């Protein structure tokens, strides 16, 4: 277990880099701690989504929260790129919203922060 602040710092660095390309981004969490395996999977998934959509990515919002014994990662991505395949590689749920934004959800089992 390590403080969520460590993961947040990684996300902030990624966000800063994307801002140079005029991508708006936000990171929101209510977690205090996270298992290192979960943090790596979350960051890997975000990185894959960004790499897949970089050509037309304009914004994303990442939200992490706990539900019972799971960690839920919700990601809203503004891009034209189809994100179904990248979501499938991570067994994440993906759907396109009425306005074209992609809504992605990744559920991680066993993400205890106690």
N, C-alpha and C positions, 0 to 999 in steps of 0.2 A: 504494500500500500504506500502511496505517496500523495502529497497534497495536490489537489486539483490545480492549484496555482502554477505548478510546473507545466502541466498540459496547456493551461491558459497562456502561458508565456510563449509556447511554441505556436499556438494559434495566432497570437498577436503578431508574431514575427511574419507568419504567412500572410496575414491580413495586410500588414504594412507593405510587403512586397507586391501584393495584388493591387493596392491603391495606386501604385506607380502606373499600372495599366488601366486606371479608372474603373476598377471593380470595387463596388461598395460591399462591405462585409461586416457581419456582427457575430459575436459569440456570447451566449447566455447560458449560465448553469446555476443550479441550486446545490450542486454536490460540494462536499468538503474534501473527500479523498476518493481515490480510484485505484483499482489494481493496475499494475504496470501492463499486464497482458491486454486489459480492456483499453487502456490509453493508447497502446500501440495499434490496436485494431481500429479504433476510432480515427486516429491520425492517418493511418494507411488508407482508410476508406475515403476520408476527405481529400487526401492527396490524389487518389485515383479519379475522383469526381472532378477535381480541378484540372488535372491533366487532360481528361477526356473532353472537357468543355471550354478549355482556355481560349480557343479561337473566338467564341462568341459569348463568353461569360460576362455578365454585367453586374450581378449581385448574388450574394448568398447569405443566409442566416443559419447558424448552427446552434442548436439547443440541446443541452444534456440535462436529464433529470432521472430520478429514481422512481421506479414503480415496483413496490414489494421487493422481490429479490433480483430485479433486473435493472439495467441501465438502458434508458431509451435515448437514442440519438435521432433527432429530427433535423432535417436539412432541407431548406427551401432554396432552390437554385434557379436563377433567372438566366436562361440560355436557350438557344434553339436546338442544341445537340440532344439527340436521343440518349437518355441515361439509363435505359432499361438493361443493357448488357453489363455495364459497370456495376449496377446495383445487384444484378444476378450473381456476379462473381463473389459478392460478399453476403449473399443470401439476405439482401435488404429489400424492402418493399419500395416500389417506385410507381408513381402515377403523375400524369401531367394535369395540372389544374386548368380551370376554365380560361385563364388568361395566358396560358402557355408556360407558366412556371412549373418546375419539377419539384415534387414533394417526395423526399426519400426518408425512410425510417429504418434504423438498424437497432435490433434488440440484442443486448449482451446479457447472457445468463451469468449468475454468480458474481455480480459486481458489488459485493458487500463493501461498505466503507466503515465497518466497525472493527 
